[in-house]
């Protein structure tokens, strides 16, 4: 991802030792796409959810072997704020859901062992969360 030198928080859906899927939280600099590429290549998560992507509408970010879905960041005076995304392994059956929203959110329907819905939502600190 490019732009702001702030931290980016994500939750990764990973298989645990029982074959179930769990969520883990990761933080890294938003401008460091290379670290995310390394994480994807070593861990091979099925799904990763990102918030504070700072991704502007005119930017395209590609991760090898992953489909990506974005809710682009809002811009104030040319500076991106927020944004959310979901990366999913391209071989995993899924489809994007069409959300009617005023939030920066994206959702997909995924078939793992059963069908689940995964969403990524950015809530600015003004909401008190």
Secondary structure, 3 states (H helix, E strand, C coil): CCCCCCEEEEEEEEECCCCCEEEEEEEEECCCHHHHHHHHHHHCCCEEEEECCCCCCCCCCCCCCEEEEEECCEEECCEEECCEEEEEECCCCEEEECCCCCCEEEEEEEECCCEEEEEEEECCHHHCC
